[in-house]
């Protein structure tokens, strides 16, 4: 009978993730594939529990890994869109038997709010409408966080550099030690204007995007580090390098 190889299996996965994160040739091939698939609006083709999630499968898997590993009490997400992402994270909390998702968006459209509020996971979701980085909105967010709660944050709204940087400065301090700050759509920082997806209401490309904002924020604080294992395996992903772990209070 074979012995217990769980530790060996886990260590091998870590080793391969780290090695993959250093393989630029593989990353570039994956990026080319994503850009080709984007002609079919690939990230818009998926749902979670019946609601459009507008995420790439790799990012959904990565997010569930960090949620299960870090087990936050509260997740704040900026950018509700059609609601699939907040429902996904709420369903993770439901499986774990605890937790609340706070969804923040400047405009939660009536049909999207209806889809969320009529969903079985709505009991673990709180919606706040308003500009994400405004103090009035932040005050509402803080009021929803119980004393002593562990907090994770996902930033997935306006992807311009200045807006993401403002969100990082506003929400980064809310993330507690051991939890994650996820900066979505960092892949745009690898795209020049000529190869950036054009079928969007806003077109982002290198210099005015979340990856640049992430780098600027990391120069301002020593509370976060880019997790090399989770980010190393993020090919076919919209958020490579976007998973930051809070390492100090």
MARMARTOR-36481 format. One record per residue: residue in three letters; x negated, y negated, z of N, C-alpha, C in turn. Coordinates in nm, 3 decimals. Each point is the difference from the previous one (the first is absolute). Layout:
% MARMARTOR-36481
residuo;nu;nv;nw;cau;cav;caw;cu;cv;cw
ALA;X;Y;Z;X;Y;Z;X;Y;Z
...
This chain:
% MARMARTOR-36481
residuo;nu;nv;nw;cau;cav;caw;cu;cv;cw
UNK;-0.085;0.120;0.000;0.085;-0.120;0.000;-0.089;-0.125;0.000
UNK;0.034;-0.095;-0.087;-0.079;-0.123;-0.009;0.015;-0.081;0.128
UNK;-0.107;-0.073;0.035;0.002;-0.083;0.119;0.075;-0.131;-0.023
UNK;0.014;-0.076;0.105;0.069;-0.130;-0.004;-0.090;-0.101;-0.070
UNK;0.040;-0.043;-0.119;-0.084;-0.091;-0.080;0.055;-0.141;-0.006
UNK;0.090;-0.035;0.094;0.064;-0.132;-0.008;-0.100;-0.114;0.013
UNK;-0.094;0.011;0.092;-0.100;-0.106;0.016;-0.086;-0.012;-0.123
UNK;-0.041;0.113;-0.054;-0.082;0.000;-0.122;0.078;-0.063;-0.116
UNK;0.126;0.034;-0.012;0.083;-0.055;-0.108;0.013;-0.151;0.015
UNK;0.026;-0.047;0.122;0.015;-0.143;0.026;-0.130;-0.074;-0.027
UNK;-0.111;0.054;0.044;-0.130;-0.064;-0.021;-0.035;-0.007;-0.149
UNK;0.036;0.105;-0.074;-0.024;-0.001;-0.144;0.082;-0.108;-0.068
UNK;0.125;-0.017;0.042;0.085;-0.104;-0.059;-0.057;-0.138;0.026
UNK;-0.052;-0.021;0.121;-0.062;-0.129;0.033;-0.123;-0.023;-0.087
UNK;-0.083;0.101;-0.011;-0.123;-0.010;-0.080;0.032;-0.032;-0.146
UNK;0.100;0.069;-0.055;0.035;-0.022;-0.140;0.065;-0.137;-0.021
UNK;0.076;-0.046;0.097;0.061;-0.133;-0.009;-0.107;-0.108;-0.004
UNK;-0.100;0.014;0.087;-0.110;-0.096;0.003;-0.078;0.001;-0.131
UNK;-0.024;0.120;-0.054;-0.074;0.011;-0.126;0.082;-0.059;-0.115
UNK;0.130;0.028;-0.002;0.086;-0.054;-0.105;0.002;-0.152;0.003
UNK;-0.001;-0.056;0.120;0.001;-0.146;0.013;-0.122;-0.068;-0.058
UNK;-0.106;0.077;-0.020;-0.124;-0.056;-0.056;-0.013;0.026;-0.150
UNK;0.095;0.074;-0.058;-0.008;0.038;-0.141;0.074;-0.101;-0.087
UNK;-0.072;-0.101;-0.046;0.063;-0.107;-0.078;0.053;0.051;-0.133
UNK;-0.067;0.098;-0.057;0.044;0.051;-0.130;0.139;0.062;0.010
UNK;0.025;0.077;0.106;0.131;0.061;0.020;0.104;-0.109;0.027
UNK;-0.037;-0.098;0.083;0.093;-0.110;0.030;0.039;-0.073;-0.128
UNK;-0.097;-0.027;-0.087;0.028;-0.072;-0.123;0.091;0.081;-0.092
UNK;-0.021;0.131;-0.008;0.088;0.085;-0.082;0.142;0.000;0.056
UNK;0.011;0.007;0.132;0.133;-0.003;0.063;0.069;-0.133;-0.026
UNK;-0.077;-0.109;0.004;0.057;-0.132;-0.025;0.051;-0.009;-0.143
UNK;-0.076;0.053;-0.094;0.044;0.001;-0.140;0.131;0.077;-0.015
UNK;0.010;0.112;0.071;0.123;0.080;-0.006;0.118;-0.076;0.058
UNK;-0.023;-0.067;0.113;0.107;-0.080;0.061;0.048;-0.111;-0.093
UNK;-0.095;-0.066;-0.066;0.037;-0.108;-0.091;0.080;0.054;-0.119
UNK;-0.037;0.119;-0.047;0.076;0.061;-0.110;0.140;0.037;0.046
UNK;0.013;0.056;0.120;0.131;0.038;0.053;0.086;-0.121;0.031
UNK;-0.063;-0.114;0.028;0.075;-0.120;0.035;0.083;-0.049;-0.118
UNK;-0.032;0.042;-0.121;0.084;-0.037;-0.114;0.142;0.053;0.019
UNK;0.013;0.103;0.082;0.131;0.060;0.029;0.050;-0.039;0.139
UNK;-0.060;-0.107;0.056;0.036;-0.049;0.133;-0.004;0.114;0.103
UNK;-0.114;0.069;0.000;-0.016;0.124;0.076;0.036;-0.015;0.147
UNK;-0.042;-0.110;0.064;0.027;-0.016;0.144;0.148;-0.025;0.029
UNK;0.079;-0.029;-0.104;0.142;-0.027;0.017;0.086;0.126;-0.019
UNK;-0.062;0.113;-0.024;0.076;0.121;-0.035;0.037;0.086;0.119
UNK;-0.045;-0.036;0.121;0.013;0.088;0.115;0.103;-0.051;0.100
UNK;0.060;0.094;0.073;0.092;-0.036;0.107;-0.040;0.072;0.129
UNK;0.048;-0.054;0.113;-0.014;0.068;0.129;0.140;0.010;0.061
UNK;0.046;0.122;0.021;0.132;0.026;0.056;0.106;-0.080;-0.074
UNK;-0.012;-0.001;-0.134;0.102;-0.058;-0.084;-0.014;-0.147;-0.032
UNK;-0.104;-0.066;0.054;-0.016;-0.145;-0.019;-0.134;-0.027;-0.070
UNK;-0.003;-0.088;-0.102;-0.127;-0.030;-0.069;-0.106;-0.047;0.099
UNK;-0.120;0.060;-0.011;-0.107;-0.033;0.095;-0.107;-0.090;-0.063
UNK;-0.013;0.000;-0.131;-0.097;-0.084;-0.072;-0.139;0.013;0.062
UNK;-0.046;0.123;0.011;-0.133;0.032;0.050;-0.057;0.115;-0.083
UNK;-0.131;0.008;-0.007;-0.062;0.116;-0.062;-0.005;0.115;0.100
UNK;0.016;0.122;-0.047;0.002;0.115;0.093;-0.121;0.007;0.092
UNK;-0.118;-0.034;-0.048;-0.119;0.005;0.085;0.010;-0.094;0.118
UNK;0.062;-0.115;-0.022;0.013;-0.098;0.109;0.104;0.045;0.103
UNK;0.105;0.067;-0.047;0.098;0.055;0.094;-0.067;0.105;0.087
UNK;-0.080;0.087;-0.060;-0.070;0.103;0.077;-0.098;-0.061;0.098
UNK;-0.076;-0.100;-0.044;-0.097;-0.063;0.089;0.069;-0.068;0.118
UNK;0.112;-0.066;-0.027;0.071;-0.069;0.107;0.056;0.098;0.102
UNK;0.055;0.113;-0.047;0.051;0.097;0.097;-0.114;0.059;0.082
UNK;-0.118;0.015;-0.058;-0.115;0.052;0.076;-0.036;-0.093;0.116
UNK;-0.009;-0.130;-0.029;-0.042;-0.092;0.106;0.111;-0.019;0.103
UNK;0.126;0.004;-0.044;0.110;-0.010;0.097;-0.003;0.119;0.096
UNK;-0.015;0.120;-0.054;0.002;0.118;0.085;-0.123;0.007;0.090
UNK;-0.114;-0.044;-0.052;-0.123;0.006;0.080;-0.001;-0.107;0.109
UNK;0.041;-0.122;-0.033;-0.009;-0.111;0.096;0.125;-0.013;0.086
UNK;0.115;0.049;-0.048;0.126;0.000;0.074;0.036;-0.136;0.060
UNK;0.017;-0.100;-0.085;0.040;-0.132;0.052;0.142;0.004;0.055
UNK;0.030;-0.100;0.081;0.137;-0.017;0.048;0.081;-0.089;-0.094
UNK;-0.069;-0.092;-0.066;0.064;-0.095;-0.090;-0.083;-0.012;-0.127
UNK;0.068;-0.003;-0.114;-0.066;-0.033;-0.127;0.069;-0.122;-0.056
UNK;-0.079;-0.101;-0.033;0.051;-0.120;-0.066;-0.040;0.008;-0.147
UNK;0.097;-0.014;-0.089;-0.032;-0.005;-0.143;0.052;-0.130;-0.058
UNK;-0.089;-0.075;-0.065;0.043;-0.117;-0.076;0.023;0.043;-0.144
UNK;0.115;-0.036;-0.054;0.036;0.044;-0.134;0.093;0.120;0.006
UNK;0.129;-0.025;0.008;0.099;0.107;0.013;0.040;0.056;-0.136
UNK;0.008;-0.086;-0.100;0.041;0.038;-0.135;0.130;0.079;0.004
UNK;0.003;0.121;-0.056;0.124;0.078;-0.005;0.021;0.088;0.122
UNK;-0.099;0.002;0.089;0.021;0.063;0.130;-0.058;0.138;0.020
UNK;-0.048;0.064;-0.106;-0.049;0.137;0.014;-0.116;0.014;0.096
UNK;-0.086;-0.100;0.004;-0.118;0.010;0.086;0.036;-0.008;0.148
UNK;0.089;-0.093;0.036;0.039;-0.008;0.141;0.077;0.125;0.041
UNK;0.079;0.056;-0.093;0.071;0.124;0.029;-0.097;0.115;0.015
UNK;-0.102;0.006;-0.083;-0.102;0.103;0.012;-0.067;-0.005;0.138
UNK;-0.043;-0.118;0.042;-0.068;-0.010;0.129;0.095;0.027;0.115
UNK;0.126;-0.041;-0.014;0.099;0.030;0.102;0.023;0.150;0.010
UNK;-0.005;0.070;-0.113;0.019;0.146;0.004;-0.117;0.069;0.067
UNK;-0.120;-0.056;-0.014;-0.114;0.053;0.075;0.023;-0.016;0.150
UNK;0.048;-0.116;0.039;0.032;-0.022;0.142;0.109;0.096;0.048
UNK;0.099;0.024;-0.084;0.107;0.092;0.039;-0.056;0.140;0.024
UNK;-0.091;0.043;-0.083;-0.064;0.131;0.018;-0.080;0.005;0.129
UNK;-0.062;-0.113;0.036;-0.082;-0.005;0.121;0.082;-0.030;0.125
UNK;0.127;-0.037;-0.020;0.088;-0.023;0.113;-0.019;-0.132;0.071
UNK;-0.057;-0.099;-0.071;-0.020;-0.132;0.059;-0.029;-0.100;-0.110
UNK;0.006;-0.130;0.036;-0.053;-0.101;-0.090;0.105;-0.085;-0.072
UNK;-0.045;-0.119;-0.043;0.084;-0.095;-0.072;-0.081;-0.066;-0.110
UNK;0.064;-0.020;-0.115;-0.059;-0.071;-0.112;0.064;-0.137;-0.010
UNK;-0.083;-0.103;-0.008;0.048;-0.137;-0.019;-0.033;-0.041;-0.143
UNK;0.102;-0.018;-0.082;-0.021;-0.039;-0.139;0.021;-0.149;-0.017
UNK;-0.098;-0.068;-0.059;0.005;-0.146;-0.016;-0.005;-0.033;-0.149
UNK;0.092;-0.085;-0.044;-0.001;-0.040;-0.141;0.061;-0.139;-0.011
UNK;-0.053;-0.078;-0.093;0.052;-0.135;-0.021;0.142;0.004;-0.057
UNK;0.034;0.110;-0.069;0.133;0.011;-0.062;0.042;0.147;-0.001
UNK;0.084;0.036;0.094;0.053;0.136;0.002;0.135;-0.005;-0.071
UNK;0.002;0.048;-0.122;0.121;-0.010;-0.081;0.110;0.087;0.058
UNK;0.123;-0.044;-0.024;0.116;0.062;0.065;0.008;0.150;-0.029
UNK;-0.024;0.041;-0.126;0.012;0.142;-0.033;-0.111;0.082;0.063
UNK;-0.119;-0.061;0.017;-0.109;0.072;0.065;0.025;0.012;0.150
UNK;0.050;-0.107;0.060;0.036;0.005;0.142;0.108;0.107;0.024
UNK;0.096;0.005;-0.090;0.107;0.100;0.013;-0.057;0.142;-0.005
UNK;-0.092;0.024;-0.093;-0.059;0.134;-0.012;-0.074;0.039;0.127
UNK;-0.068;-0.097;0.060;-0.075;0.028;0.123;0.095;0.019;0.118
UNK;0.095;-0.091;0.013;0.086;0.002;0.118;0.101;0.114;-0.001
UNK;0.023;0.061;-0.118;0.090;0.115;-0.007;-0.076;0.132;0.000
UNK;-0.132;-0.007;0.009;-0.083;0.121;-0.005;-0.007;0.064;0.138
UNK;-0.011;0.134;0.008;-0.012;0.066;0.131;-0.118;-0.048;0.085
UNK;-0.104;-0.055;-0.064;-0.117;-0.045;0.074;0.012;-0.143;0.051
UNK;0.114;-0.066;-0.028;0.013;-0.141;0.038;-0.013;-0.023;0.149
UNK;0.028;0.103;0.081;-0.009;-0.016;0.145;-0.141;-0.030;0.047
UNK;-0.100;0.027;-0.084;-0.140;-0.027;0.036;-0.058;-0.118;-0.078
UNK;0.086;-0.081;-0.060;-0.044;-0.111;-0.085;0.062;-0.131;0.048
UNK;-0.082;-0.104;0.004;0.048;-0.136;0.027;-0.047;-0.088;-0.114
UNK;0.091;-0.076;-0.059;-0.033;-0.085;-0.114;-0.003;-0.146;0.042
UNK;-0.104;-0.071;-0.046;-0.014;-0.143;0.027;-0.022;-0.070;-0.133
UNK;0.085;-0.098;-0.029;-0.013;-0.074;-0.125;-0.064;-0.135;0.025
UNK;-0.105;-0.029;-0.076;-0.068;-0.128;0.012;-0.141;0.010;-0.055
UNK;-0.066;-0.113;-0.025;-0.139;0.001;-0.047;-0.089;0.071;0.103
UNK;-0.072;0.100;-0.042;-0.067;0.090;0.094;-0.100;-0.068;0.091
UNK;-0.071;-0.101;-0.050;-0.105;-0.062;0.079;0.046;-0.125;0.074
UNK;0.127;-0.037;-0.013;0.051;-0.117;0.073;0.015;0.031;0.148
UNK;-0.023;-0.098;0.082;0.004;0.021;0.145;0.139;0.043;0.047
UNK;0.104;-0.054;-0.061;0.136;0.039;0.041;0.024;0.149;-0.026
UNK;-0.048;0.048;-0.113;0.013;0.143;-0.031;-0.083;0.084;0.095
UNK;-0.122;-0.045;0.024;-0.089;0.074;0.091;0.058;0.007;0.141
UNK;0.066;-0.106;0.042;0.062;0.001;0.132;0.107;0.107;0.009
UNK;0.077;0.017;-0.108;0.102;0.105;-0.003;-0.065;0.138;0.003
UNK;-0.111;0.015;-0.071;-0.072;0.128;-0.001;-0.051;0.033;0.140
UNK;-0.068;-0.094;0.062;-0.056;0.023;0.133;0.110;0.038;0.100
UNK;0.116;-0.062;-0.015;0.111;0.028;0.093;0.050;0.144;-0.012
UNK;-0.029;0.064;-0.113;0.044;0.138;-0.023;-0.099;0.103;0.051
UNK;-0.118;-0.044;0.044;-0.106;0.092;0.043;0.008;0.017;0.152
UNK;0.027;0.119;0.050;0.006;0.020;0.146;-0.137;-0.022;0.064
UNK;0.000;-0.041;0.125;-0.125;-0.017;0.074;-0.077;0.132;0.002
UNK;-0.129;-0.009;-0.028;-0.086;0.118;0.006;0.010;0.092;-0.119
UNK;0.078;-0.036;-0.102;0.016;0.087;-0.117;-0.127;0.000;-0.085
UNK;-0.029;0.115;-0.060;-0.107;0.008;-0.099;0.058;-0.037;-0.136
UNK;-0.074;-0.080;-0.075;0.056;-0.064;-0.120;-0.090;0.024;-0.121
UNK;0.063;0.044;-0.109;-0.063;0.014;-0.131;0.065;-0.101;-0.094
UNK;-0.075;-0.049;-0.100;0.052;-0.099;-0.093;-0.032;0.041;-0.143
UNK;0.098;-0.018;-0.089;-0.018;0.022;-0.144;0.036;-0.129;-0.071
UNK;-0.094;-0.054;-0.077;0.022;-0.125;-0.073;0.022;0.030;-0.147
UNK;0.124;-0.019;-0.047;0.035;0.039;-0.137;0.103;-0.097;-0.058
UNK;-0.027;-0.129;0.013;0.093;-0.099;-0.056;-0.067;-0.072;-0.116
UNK;-0.004;-0.131;0.002;-0.070;-0.080;-0.101;-0.148;0.038;0.003
UNK;-0.054;0.037;-0.117;-0.137;0.053;-0.005;-0.106;-0.103;-0.038
UNK;0.034;-0.127;0.001;-0.101;-0.102;-0.027;-0.100;-0.005;0.115
UNK;-0.123;-0.037;-0.031;-0.107;-0.004;0.101;0.038;-0.083;0.121
UNK;0.047;-0.122;-0.024;0.026;-0.090;0.112;0.115;0.049;0.087
UNK;0.102;0.058;-0.063;0.113;0.050;0.079;-0.042;0.121;0.084
UNK;-0.073;0.092;-0.061;-0.046;0.118;0.074;-0.091;-0.041;0.114
UNK;-0.089;-0.097;-0.025;-0.089;-0.046;0.106;0.081;-0.063;0.114
UNK;0.103;-0.076;-0.034;0.086;-0.058;0.104;0.069;0.110;0.080
UNK;0.044;0.105;-0.067;0.063;0.112;0.070;-0.100;0.074;0.088
UNK;-0.120;0.019;-0.050;-0.104;0.066;0.080;-0.026;-0.078;0.128
UNK;-0.010;-0.130;-0.012;-0.025;-0.083;0.117;0.119;0.001;0.095
UNK;0.121;0.011;-0.055;0.121;-0.002;0.083;0.028;0.134;0.067
UNK;-0.017;0.108;-0.075;0.041;0.132;0.049;-0.116;0.084;0.053
UNK;-0.124;-0.030;-0.043;-0.115;0.074;0.050;-0.007;0.001;0.152
UNK;0.022;-0.116;0.067;-0.005;-0.001;0.146;0.107;0.086;0.068
UNK;0.106;0.037;-0.073;0.105;0.083;0.058;-0.036;0.149;0.001
UNK;-0.098;0.038;-0.081;-0.040;0.141;-0.009;-0.079;0.037;0.125
UNK;0.036;0.111;0.062;-0.066;0.042;0.123;-0.113;0.099;-0.028
UNK;-0.090;0.011;0.095;-0.117;0.086;-0.016;0.040;0.143;-0.035
UNK;-0.067;0.056;-0.099;0.028;0.136;-0.044;0.105;0.010;-0.108
UNK;0.066;-0.112;-0.031;0.103;-0.001;-0.103;-0.054;-0.058;-0.131
UNK;0.083;0.004;-0.102;-0.044;-0.039;-0.134;0.066;-0.129;-0.048
UNK;-0.078;-0.074;-0.076;0.045;-0.115;-0.076;-0.019;0.038;-0.146
UNK;0.110;0.014;-0.072;-0.006;0.046;-0.139;0.023;-0.118;-0.093
UNK;-0.097;-0.024;-0.087;0.009;-0.107;-0.100;0.034;0.067;-0.133
UNK;0.122;-0.018;-0.045;0.047;0.069;-0.120;-0.050;-0.067;-0.128
UNK;-0.004;0.078;-0.106;-0.033;-0.045;-0.136;-0.140;-0.059;-0.014
UNK;-0.093;0.052;0.078;-0.140;-0.040;-0.015;-0.059;0.043;-0.134
UNK;0.065;0.096;-0.067;-0.053;0.046;-0.129;-0.008;-0.115;-0.100
UNK;0.083;-0.103;0.018;-0.001;-0.113;-0.092;-0.136;-0.070;0.002
UNK;-0.072;0.012;0.111;-0.132;-0.061;0.010;-0.103;0.066;-0.089
UNK;0.036;0.110;-0.062;-0.090;0.069;-0.094;0.037;-0.028;-0.145
UNK;0.095;-0.090;-0.023;0.051;-0.025;-0.135;-0.032;-0.142;-0.045
UNK;-0.048;-0.012;-0.123;-0.017;-0.130;-0.062;0.132;-0.042;-0.064
UNK;0.009;-0.125;-0.037;0.125;-0.052;-0.055;0.046;0.080;-0.121
UNK;-0.094;0.044;-0.083;0.038;0.067;-0.124;0.058;0.139;0.021
UNK;-0.033;0.066;0.114;0.056;0.133;0.020;0.097;0.008;0.117
UNK;0.037;-0.115;0.057;0.100;-0.002;0.108;0.138;0.028;-0.058
UNK;0.083;0.077;0.071;0.136;0.027;-0.047;0.077;-0.130;-0.023
UNK;0.067;-0.007;-0.114;0.071;-0.122;-0.037;0.151;0.009;0.025
UNK;0.050;0.122;0.025;0.145;0.018;0.016;0.044;-0.023;0.144
UNK;-0.039;-0.115;0.054;0.033;-0.039;0.137;0.051;-0.144;0.000
UNK;0.073;-0.037;0.103;0.044;-0.140;0.011;-0.118;-0.093;0.024
UNK;-0.105;0.054;0.066;-0.125;-0.074;0.019;-0.114;0.091;-0.044
UNK;-0.099;-0.056;-0.067;-0.115;0.078;-0.046;-0.120;-0.037;0.087
UNK;-0.054;0.101;0.071;-0.115;-0.022;0.087;-0.122;0.069;-0.060
UNK;-0.117;-0.058;0.021;-0.124;0.062;-0.046;-0.115;-0.051;0.086
UNK;-0.115;0.055;-0.022;-0.117;-0.020;0.086;-0.022;-0.147;0.035
UNK;-0.010;-0.027;0.131;-0.023;-0.135;0.050;0.120;-0.057;0.071
UNK;0.119;0.031;-0.050;0.125;-0.050;0.062;0.088;0.119;0.033
UNK;-0.042;0.076;0.100;0.068;0.127;0.031;-0.036;0.047;0.141
UNK;0.060;0.110;0.045;-0.017;0.043;0.140;-0.141;0.045;0.038
UNK;-0.076;0.058;-0.092;-0.133;0.048;0.036;-0.091;-0.118;0.037
UNK;0.008;-0.107;-0.075;-0.079;-0.119;0.034;0.043;-0.056;0.135
UNK;0.131;-0.002;0.026;0.050;-0.046;0.130;-0.050;0.089;0.112
UNK;-0.001;0.130;-0.023;-0.051;0.094;0.101;-0.145;-0.033;0.034
UNK;-0.082;-0.019;-0.103;-0.142;-0.029;0.023;-0.019;-0.131;0.076
UNK;0.080;-0.099;-0.032;-0.009;-0.128;0.069;0.037;0.017;0.148
UNK;0.106;0.077;0.025;0.045;0.020;0.139;-0.102;0.078;0.081
UNK;-0.061;0.100;-0.060;-0.097;0.081;0.073;-0.125;-0.081;0.038
UNK;-0.024;-0.111;-0.066;-0.109;-0.089;0.038;0.038;-0.088;0.119
UNK;0.131;-0.007;0.029;0.048;-0.085;0.108;0.019;0.076;0.131
UNK;0.004;0.131;-0.006;0.032;0.079;0.119;-0.085;0.127;0.004
UNK;-0.026;0.048;0.122;-0.071;0.126;0.016;0.092;0.107;0.059
UNK;0.131;-0.024;-0.007;0.096;0.095;0.060;0.031;0.117;-0.091
UNK;-0.032;-0.011;-0.130;0.041;0.103;-0.095;-0.119;0.055;-0.079
UNK;0.013;0.127;-0.036;-0.096;0.060;-0.093;0.076;0.079;-0.106
UNK;-0.058;0.007;-0.119;0.059;0.076;-0.109;-0.027;0.147;0.027
UNK;0.106;0.078;0.020;-0.017;0.142;0.030;-0.053;0.072;-0.123
UNK;-0.122;0.057;0.005;-0.060;0.057;-0.120;0.063;0.132;-0.044
UNK;0.063;0.072;0.092;0.058;0.131;-0.037;0.132;-0.019;-0.073
UNK;0.092;-0.073;0.061;0.131;-0.017;-0.064;-0.014;-0.077;-0.130
UNK;-0.086;-0.103;-0.003;-0.018;-0.077;-0.122;-0.082;0.075;-0.104
UNK;-0.088;0.088;0.044;-0.083;0.073;-0.093;0.079;0.085;-0.098
UNK;0.110;0.054;0.047;0.079;0.089;-0.087;0.110;-0.073;-0.075
UNK;0.005;-0.133;0.013;0.108;-0.076;-0.064;-0.034;-0.035;-0.145
UNK;-0.001;0.104;-0.083;0.007;-0.022;-0.145;0.145;0.024;-0.040
UNK;0.039;-0.042;-0.118;0.141;0.000;-0.039;0.084;-0.072;0.106
UNK;-0.054;-0.110;0.050;0.059;-0.073;0.111;0.007;-0.148;-0.033
UNK;0.100;-0.068;0.057;0.007;-0.146;-0.016;-0.076;-0.074;0.109
UNK;-0.046;0.073;0.104;-0.060;-0.068;0.115;-0.135;0.056;0.044
UNK;-0.091;0.029;-0.095;-0.132;0.050;0.042;-0.075;-0.107;0.077
UNK;-0.056;0.038;0.115;-0.070;-0.096;0.084;0.094;-0.084;0.085
UNK;0.130;0.029;-0.006;0.097;-0.082;0.070;0.037;0.047;0.139
UNK;-0.051;0.115;0.041;0.035;0.055;0.132;-0.107;-0.039;0.103
UNK;0.033;-0.097;0.084;-0.092;-0.053;0.099;0.042;0.050;0.139
UNK;-0.095;0.053;0.074;0.029;0.047;0.136;-0.044;-0.106;0.100
UNK;0.087;-0.025;0.097;-0.033;-0.096;0.106;-0.089;0.070;0.103
UNK;-0.121;-0.051;0.019;-0.098;0.068;0.083;-0.020;-0.066;0.136
UNK;0.062;-0.116;0.021;-0.011;-0.064;0.133;0.120;-0.089;0.025
UNK;0.025;-0.023;0.128;0.112;-0.085;0.041;-0.026;-0.146;-0.040
